[in-house]
């Protein structure tokens, strides 16, 4: 990789990671509600735990924050890498680093969310065909089982395969696989509980115990 390309990579990676660090659940709970989401439920700084803990009142702000940072990151990646004639590569690089920032935000002691809302947004920004498959699987499994985590992990597992069949590009597929590994790692507790049939079911009622 040339110094020129390396500079592009550094800019996209840094910008996307920093945007990813703006975790909606933490920002809203800590600075608006003055009640850190990580001290409730499972301790996870994600949308599901936020909704189960605080209800729907400020959930829209969490959604807006996590969607916007993913959208901005991918747009930045595409714009920067257009100079190399590789906007899709920039999108995938941005997707990886915004997920890393969301899951491991340095300013919040690397305790972030599980990346499902941001990850879903990323797939929409990457390609509508990938999004249709991944989000379709997520919705079907989540609604059928009421295990949001099962739908999330399964959709993540499909992501690299969908990437390969859409682009036939090894680099994009490797990046997609890295995102899958991150999602699976963050959901390792959920996976264990699903296997043991102890995973809580999602409900529209406000509830303190979460995933």
Backbone bond lengths (Angstrom), bond angles and torsions (degrees), N, CA, C in turn:
res aa  C-N    CA-C-N  psi(-1)  N-CA   C-N-CA  omega(-1)  CA-C   N-CA-C  phi
1 X - - - 1.470 - - 1.525 109.11 -
2 X 1.331 117.32 132.28 1.456 121.77 -179.61 1.522 111.01 -71.06
3 X 1.337 115.07 162.33 1.462 120.01 176.03 1.520 109.83 -59.64
4 X 1.321 115.95 -36.00 1.468 122.31 179.06 1.523 110.26 -60.32
5 X 1.337 115.14 -49.85 1.456 119.72 -179.46 1.518 111.32 -67.77
6 X 1.334 116.53 -36.12 1.462 120.73 179.28 1.525 110.88 -62.53
7 X 1.331 116.31 -38.20 1.460 120.21 177.95 1.514 111.71 -64.17
8 X 1.322 116.81 -40.58 1.455 121.04 176.49 1.526 110.62 -61.68
9 X 1.329 114.79 -43.93 1.468 120.28 -179.23 1.518 110.94 -61.34
10 X 1.324 116.64 -43.68 1.464 121.34 -179.02 1.527 111.18 -63.94
11 X 1.320 116.62 -42.27 1.471 120.66 -179.77 1.528 110.69 -62.18
12 X 1.327 116.56 -47.71 1.468 120.73 -178.10 1.522 111.00 -66.38
13 X 1.344 116.16 -43.89 1.467 119.91 -178.93 1.522 111.25 -62.57
14 X 1.333 116.84 -45.47 1.465 120.57 -178.48 1.524 111.70 -66.81
15 X 1.334 116.93 -46.40 1.469 120.53 -178.77 1.527 110.90 -62.94
16 X 1.325 116.29 -42.21 1.463 120.44 -177.80 1.520 111.37 -69.40
17 X 1.322 116.61 -40.70 1.468 119.24 178.93 1.526 110.46 -63.33
18 X 1.322 116.90 -45.55 1.459 120.33 -178.80 1.532 111.32 -64.26
19 X 1.319 117.08 -39.41 1.464 119.74 175.81 1.524 110.54 -64.18
20 X 1.330 115.51 -40.36 1.464 120.09 179.06 1.510 113.17 -61.67
21 X 1.313 116.36 -30.07 1.471 120.68 -178.55 1.525 112.94 -66.91
22 X 1.329 116.86 -17.26 1.474 119.75 179.52 1.523 109.02 -78.95
23 X 1.314 115.58 73.12 1.464 122.90 -176.24 1.523 110.51 -72.24
24 X 1.343 116.24 117.98 1.459 120.77 -175.73 1.512 113.76 -60.13
25 X 1.333 117.45 -43.14 1.466 120.82 -178.11 1.527 111.52 -62.43
26 X 1.325 115.91 -41.80 1.462 119.76 -179.44 1.526 110.41 -70.43
27 X 1.326 116.93 -46.65 1.465 120.27 -177.36 1.527 111.51 -60.62
28 X 1.329 116.23 -46.23 1.469 119.40 -177.84 1.522 111.33 -69.29
29 X 1.338 116.72 -45.53 1.468 119.40 -176.82 1.521 112.10 -70.08
30 X 1.317 116.53 -39.86 1.465 120.13 -174.21 1.520 113.09 -80.72
31 X 1.337 116.65 -39.65 1.460 119.05 -172.15 1.527 114.24 -104.71
32 X 1.325 117.80 -16.30 1.470 120.11 175.55 1.531 110.27 -104.78
33 X 1.332 116.33 -48.70 1.463 120.27 179.96 1.522 112.90 -88.10
34 X 1.339 116.96 -14.00 1.470 122.28 -177.70 1.537 110.75 53.88
35 X 1.327 114.92 42.13 1.463 121.29 -176.63 1.523 107.46 -152.82
36 X 1.336 117.08 87.51 1.461 123.64 -171.38 1.526 111.82 -54.44
37 X 1.331 116.34 124.04 1.459 122.17 -179.33 1.528 111.62 -58.04
38 X 1.324 117.24 -27.90 1.465 120.34 -176.71 1.518 113.36 -71.74
39 X 1.330 116.98 -5.88 1.462 120.38 175.40 1.526 111.67 -99.67
40 X 1.334 116.30 10.20 1.466 120.81 -178.44 1.526 110.91 -126.20
41 X 1.324 115.06 158.18 1.458 120.41 174.53 1.512 112.07 54.30
42 X 1.335 114.78 -125.64 1.465 120.19 -179.52 1.518 112.43 -81.62
43 X 1.340 116.52 -10.11 1.462 119.63 -175.48 1.514 112.29 86.14
44 X 1.324 117.29 1.23 1.455 120.88 -179.09 1.532 110.70 -82.58
45 X 1.326 115.11 135.87 1.464 120.71 -179.60 1.513 110.33 -90.95
46 X 1.327 116.08 61.66 1.452 121.04 -178.00 1.511 112.22 -126.05
47 X 1.324 115.29 172.31 1.461 121.29 -175.81 1.528 112.27 -62.91
48 X 1.334 117.09 -43.61 1.466 120.20 -177.11 1.526 111.20 -62.13
49 X 1.321 116.18 -47.02 1.466 119.58 -179.71 1.525 111.00 -66.35
50 X 1.339 116.65 -36.45 1.470 120.55 178.01 1.523 110.09 -62.35
51 X 1.329 116.35 -47.66 1.466 119.77 -178.33 1.523 111.05 -64.11
52 X 1.316 116.88 -42.84 1.462 119.99 -178.97 1.529 111.87 -65.93
53 X 1.303 116.49 -29.02 1.463 121.06 -176.99 1.524 112.21 -86.38
54 X 1.333 116.26 -48.92 1.463 120.39 -172.21 1.528 114.54 -107.28
55 X 1.323 117.42 -7.01 1.450 119.53 -178.39 1.516 111.98 81.83
56 X 1.326 116.97 -166.17 1.457 121.05 -169.43 1.508 116.63 -91.45
57 X 1.324 118.37 -7.76 1.458 120.78 -173.64 1.512 115.66 -52.01
58 X 1.326 117.52 -52.38 1.459 121.73 -177.18 1.529 112.57 -108.41
59 X 1.322 115.65 10.08 1.459 119.05 -178.62 1.524 111.31 -62.13
60 X 1.327 117.22 -32.62 1.465 120.34 179.51 1.529 111.24 -59.15
61 X 1.338 117.18 -38.57 1.465 120.03 179.35 1.527 111.09 -64.76
62 X 1.327 116.08 -37.71 1.465 120.33 177.69 1.528 109.56 -64.07
63 X 1.318 115.87 -46.42 1.463 120.81 179.43 1.529 110.20 -60.33
64 X 1.334 116.18 -47.18 1.461 121.04 -178.13 1.523 111.11 -59.87
65 X 1.326 116.93 -44.16 1.454 121.28 -179.06 1.525 111.83 -62.77
66 X 1.323 116.10 -47.40 1.465 119.93 -175.39 1.527 112.52 -73.45
67 X 1.326 116.64 -28.95 1.463 119.95 176.12 1.524 110.65 -73.94
68 X 1.327 116.27 -47.20 1.470 120.10 -176.69 1.520 112.66 -62.01
69 X 1.329 117.14 -40.08 1.472 118.11 -178.22 1.519 110.90 -66.86
70 X 1.340 117.17 -35.02 1.462 120.44 177.77 1.527 110.62 -68.80
71 X 1.325 116.15 -43.21 1.468 121.00 179.10 1.531 110.46 -61.36
72 X 1.324 116.33 -49.05 1.463 120.57 -178.81 1.516 112.17 -62.19
73 X 1.327 116.46 -41.87 1.460 120.16 -179.57 1.519 111.87 -60.84
74 X 1.327 116.28 -48.17 1.463 120.24 -178.47 1.530 111.11 -66.13
75 X 1.323 116.89 -38.57 1.467 119.92 177.17 1.527 111.19 -63.34
76 X 1.329 115.96 -41.26 1.472 120.14 177.76 1.527 110.05 -63.60
77 X 1.341 116.09 -44.77 1.464 119.74 179.72 1.518 111.82 -59.60
78 X 1.323 116.65 -44.47 1.460 120.88 -179.97 1.527 111.15 -65.00
79 X 1.338 116.27 -42.69 1.468 120.53 -177.94 1.523 111.45 -65.66
80 X 1.333 116.49 -45.17 1.466 120.22 -178.08 1.523 111.04 -66.30
81 X 1.327 116.75 -45.23 1.464 119.87 -176.45 1.528 112.64 -78.34
82 X 1.307 117.59 -6.85 1.465 119.61 173.13 1.523 110.51 -62.17
83 X 1.342 115.44 -28.01 1.453 119.97 176.88 1.517 113.10 -65.18
84 X 1.323 116.80 -21.09 1.463 122.28 176.68 1.524 111.32 -100.32
85 X 1.327 115.65 -0.22 1.451 119.21 -176.35 1.512 113.45 74.07
86 X 1.346 117.00 20.51 1.465 122.11 -176.72 1.532 111.22 -131.86
87 X 1.322 118.47 60.17 1.468 119.41 -177.25 1.527 113.49 -61.93
88 X 1.338 117.44 -33.61 1.467 119.80 -179.87 1.529 110.49 -67.21
89 X 1.322 117.17 -38.20 1.467 120.58 176.22 1.521 110.28 -60.50
90 X 1.332 115.91 -40.65 1.458 120.19 177.32 1.511 112.13 -63.84
91 X 1.327 116.89 -36.81 1.464 121.10 177.97 1.528 110.80 -63.77
92 X 1.318 116.28 -46.26 1.466 119.57 -178.03 1.529 111.52 -67.24
93 X 1.328 116.79 -39.52 1.464 120.10 177.37 1.521 110.28 -62.24
94 X 1.325 116.24 -45.18 1.467 120.76 178.52 1.523 110.79 -62.00
95 X 1.327 116.48 -40.87 1.470 120.71 179.71 1.520 111.10 -59.19
96 X 1.318 116.65 -44.61 1.466 120.41 -179.76 1.524 111.22 -62.20
97 X 1.324 117.00 -45.69 1.463 119.23 -173.57 1.526 113.26 -79.25
98 X 1.323 118.37 -28.09 1.463 117.77 174.58 1.526 109.69 -69.74
99 X 1.331 116.78 -33.09 1.465 120.39 175.82 1.528 110.74 -67.74
100 X 1.320 116.52 -41.62 1.465 119.99 177.26 1.528 110.52 -61.01
101 X 1.324 116.64 -42.78 1.455 119.83 179.17 1.517 112.15 -64.67
102 X 1.333 116.71 -39.85 1.456 120.59 179.54 1.530 111.26 -66.01
103 X 1.314 115.70 -41.97 1.468 119.99 -176.74 1.519 112.97 -79.14
104 X 1.330 116.78 -34.64 1.473 121.25 -175.55 1.531 110.76 -131.36
105 X 1.350 117.70 67.64 1.467 120.64 -179.08 1.530 111.66 -73.75
106 X 1.322 116.60 123.21 1.461 119.79 -174.21 1.525 112.11 -64.34
107 X 1.350 117.73 -32.47 1.469 119.28 -176.89 1.525 113.24 -78.87
108 X 1.334 116.16 -8.97 1.462 121.05 177.07 1.529 111.13 -117.37
109 X 1.332 114.21 35.50 1.471 121.64 176.56 1.525 111.96 59.12
110 X 1.325 116.41 32.51 1.475 123.48 175.93 1.531 112.66 60.96
111 X 1.326 117.00 23.05 1.463 122.05 177.44 1.520 109.13 -109.10
112 X 1.325 115.70 93.97 1.449 120.67 -177.95 1.515 112.96 -116.95
113 X 1.318 115.42 -156.46 1.458 120.85 -178.57 1.520 112.46 -91.73
114 X 1.320 114.75 -169.92 1.466 120.50 -176.99 1.523 112.99 -100.08
115 X 1.311 116.63 -2.57 1.454 120.40 167.98 1.509 117.29 82.51
116 X 1.323 118.90 14.85 1.456 118.90 -174.33 1.531 112.44 -75.92
117 X 1.311 117.97 -46.10 1.464 119.74 179.15 1.529 110.64 -64.52
118 X 1.321 116.32 -47.41 1.469 119.76 177.96 1.527 110.43 -64.11
119 X 1.328 115.92 -39.22 1.458 119.98 179.59 1.520 112.10 -64.61
120 X 1.322 116.48 -40.57 1.457 120.07 177.05 1.514 111.42 -63.39
121 X 1.330 116.35 -40.41 1.463 120.89 177.86 1.518 110.82 -63.85
122 X 1.330 115.60 -41.41 1.462 121.22 178.97 1.528 111.02 -58.48
123 X 1.332 117.17 -43.95 1.467 118.98 -178.71 1.526 111.38 -63.54
124 X 1.326 116.40 -36.63 1.466 120.17 177.50 1.530 110.05 -63.71
125 X 1.326 116.44 -40.86 1.460 121.14 -179.07 1.523 112.39 -71.24
126 X 1.341 117.16 -28.40 1.460 120.49 -177.59 1.526 111.89 -75.62
127 X 1.316 116.61 -52.77 1.460 119.80 -177.72 1.521 109.02 -167.68
128 X 1.316 117.33 133.06 1.465 120.71 -176.02 1.527 111.93 -63.43
129 X 1.343 117.55 -29.37 1.461 119.74 -179.64 1.518 111.60 -70.42
130 X 1.330 115.67 -41.17 1.464 120.13 176.56 1.514 109.75 -64.70
131 X 1.330 116.01 -43.25 1.469 120.70 -179.72 1.519 111.14 -62.57
132 X 1.327 116.62 -43.35 1.465 120.60 -178.55 1.523 111.32 -59.70
133 X 1.325 116.77 -43.54 1.459 120.65 -179.47 1.526 111.47 -70.35
134 X 1.337 117.07 -51.36 1.468 121.05 -176.03 1.530 111.84 -65.34
135 X 1.319 116.89 -47.18 1.461 119.85 -178.57 1.523 111.71 -70.34
136 X 1.340 115.74 -32.70 1.460 118.87 176.38 1.517 111.47 -62.49
137 X 1.328 115.90 -45.76 1.474 120.63 178.29 1.523 110.61 -63.83
138 X 1.330 116.08 -41.20 1.462 120.13 178.76 1.528 110.96 -58.99
139 X 1.321 116.52 -48.96 1.463 120.39 -177.02 1.527 111.81 -66.00
140 X 1.314 116.82 -43.74 1.465 120.27 -178.56 1.526 111.10 -60.99
141 X 1.323 116.87 -49.71 1.464 119.87 -177.86 1.525 112.03 -70.49
142 X 1.323 116.92 -38.95 1.464 119.62 -178.64 1.526 111.17 -65.98
143 X 1.327 116.43 -41.65 1.467 120.18 179.77 1.527 110.56 -71.32
144 X 1.331 116.65 -42.64 1.469 120.82 -176.15 1.525 112.27 -67.46
145 X 1.335 117.63 -38.21 1.465 120.76 -175.02 1.526 112.78 -106.04
146 X 1.349 116.65 -17.14 1.471 123.49 -172.14 1.529 111.64 61.19
147 X 1.324 115.85 19.28 1.466 121.72 170.48 1.524 107.42 -102.48
148 X 1.308 116.57 97.72 1.465 120.71 179.01 1.524 110.08 -60.20
149 X 1.317 115.90 -37.21 1.458 120.53 -178.59 1.526 112.26 -63.80
150 X 1.329 117.31 -35.94 1.465 120.47 178.77 1.529 110.33 -66.45
151 X 1.329 116.23 -45.60 1.455 119.61 176.41 1.517 111.92 -61.40
152 X 1.336 116.56 -39.08 1.459 121.77 -178.61 1.521 111.81 -64.77
153 X 1.310 116.33 -50.16 1.464 120.79 -176.88 1.531 110.71 -66.49
154 X 1.319 116.75 -40.90 1.465 119.88 -179.90 1.523 111.02 -64.90
155 X 1.323 116.70 -42.31 1.463 120.34 177.19 1.526 110.58 -61.72
156 X 1.331 116.60 -39.70 1.465 120.77 178.53 1.528 111.13 -64.52
157 X 1.331 116.86 -37.86 1.465 120.91 179.27 1.527 111.46 -65.28
158 X 1.314 116.10 -32.87 1.469 121.22 -179.54 1.532 111.32 -74.57
159 X 1.314 116.87 -27.29 1.464 123.18 -171.92 1.536 114.06 -51.49
160 X 1.341 120.25 -53.30 1.468 118.67 -178.65 1.528 113.45 -65.23
161 X 1.322 117.25 -34.91 1.463 120.17 178.07 1.525 110.52 -65.92
162 X 1.332 115.73 -42.89 1.464 120.12 177.59 1.524 110.63 -62.74
163 X 1.332 115.81 -40.53 1.467 120.54 178.27 1.527 110.94 -59.32
164 X 1.326 116.05 -44.77 1.468 119.76 -178.54 1.531 110.74 -63.77
165 X 1.317 117.57 -44.81 1.455 119.75 -176.17 1.523 112.75 -72.36
166 X 1.328 117.10 -21.19 1.465 120.10 176.70 1.528 111.49 -85.43
167 X 1.348 117.08 -42.79 1.467 120.25 -172.15 1.530 114.72 -110.91
168 X 1.316 118.43 -19.85 1.471 121.91 -175.32 1.532 110.83 49.08
169 X 1.319 114.62 46.24 1.461 120.82 -177.25 1.529 109.07 -126.84
170 X 1.333 115.99 121.06 1.459 120.49 -176.63 1.515 114.00 -64.15
171 X 1.336 116.82 -38.92 1.467 120.51 -178.74 1.518 111.19 -64.82
172 X 1.332 116.61 -46.23 1.460 119.79 178.87 1.533 110.59 -61.97
173 X 1.322 115.69 -39.49 1.460 120.01 -178.00 1.522 111.37 -67.32
174 X 1.325 116.96 -38.18 1.473 121.04 178.06 1.528 109.92 -64.62
175 X 1.334 117.01 -43.39 1.463 120.54 178.43 1.526 110.15 -62.87
176 X 1.334 116.07 -42.90 1.469 120.54 178.27 1.526 110.60 -61.60
177 X 1.333 116.30 -40.17 1.468 120.58 178.77 1.529 110.96 -65.65
178 X 1.327 116.71 -36.24 1.466 120.33 177.67 1.530 110.23 -63.62
179 X 1.329 116.67 -39.97 1.465 120.49 177.13 1.524 110.12 -64.43
180 X 1.328 116.73 -40.14 1.465 121.08 177.03 1.523 111.49 -59.55
181 X 1.321 116.63 -43.80 1.468 121.10 179.04 1.523 110.46 -61.90
182 X 1.332 116.81 -41.89 1.469 120.79 178.69 1.525 111.32 -61.24
183 X 1.332 115.83 -45.62 1.467 120.03 -179.89 1.526 110.71 -63.54
184 X 1.329 116.31 -44.43 1.468 120.41 179.92 1.531 110.86 -62.97
185 X 1.325 116.64 -40.32 1.463 120.49 179.49 1.528 110.98 -63.83
186 X 1.317 117.14 -44.18 1.459 120.47 -179.86 1.530 111.74 -67.86
187 X 1.329 116.68 -21.93 1.465 121.00 179.96 1.528 112.92 -102.72
188 X 1.323 117.03 14.60 1.474 119.27 -175.02 1.530 111.84 -59.17
189 X 1.339 117.29 -37.29 1.462 120.32 177.77 1.516 111.65 -66.33
190 X 1.331 115.94 -39.87 1.457 120.65 178.20 1.531 111.15 -64.69
191 X 1.330 115.46 -41.65 1.467 119.98 179.91 1.524 110.21 -60.74
192 X 1.316 116.10 -43.03 1.469 120.37 178.88 1.528 110.75 -61.90
193 X 1.350 116.26 -42.77 1.465 119.69 -179.16 1.529 112.02 -69.63
194 X 1.326 116.74 -33.48 1.466 119.64 177.05 1.524 109.67 -64.28
195 X 1.331 116.44 -45.02 1.463 120.67 179.36 1.526 110.73 -60.31
196 X 1.336 115.79 -36.75 1.477 121.00 -179.56 1.531 112.01 -88.83
197 X 1.348 116.71 2.42 1.469 122.41 -178.70 1.529 112.17 58.33
198 X 1.332 115.91 38.69 1.467 121.34 179.15 1.524 111.87 -116.16
199 X 1.318 117.66 3.24 1.462 120.86 -177.13 1.525 110.10 -71.69
200 X 1.349 118.57 128.07 1.470 120.74 178.86 1.522 111.84 -62.70
201 X 1.299 116.06 143.84 1.457 121.97 176.88 1.525 109.11 -84.71
202 X 1.330 115.65 143.56 1.463 119.70 177.71 1.525 109.65 -71.78
203 X 1.333 115.43 138.81 1.460 120.94 177.88 1.513 108.80 -138.04
204 X 1.323 116.35 153.19 1.460 120.58 177.57 1.524 112.19 -78.53
205 X 1.325 116.53 -7.19 1.460 119.18 177.54 1.517 110.16 -79.47
206 X 1.332 116.27 148.12 1.444 121.82 174.88 1.525 108.48 -66.86
207 X 1.320 115.27 134.60 1.447 119.42 -172.75 1.509 110.12 -153.07
208 X 1.334 117.86 139.81 1.454 120.25 -176.23 1.523 114.44 -83.12
209 X 1.304 118.00 -24.52 1.449 118.81 179.66 1.509 109.56 -90.03
210 X 1.338 116.69 133.35 1.453 119.31 -176.02 1.494 112.49 -140.69
211 X 1.333 114.92 -175.50 1.456 121.23 179.22 1.508 110.55 -95.98
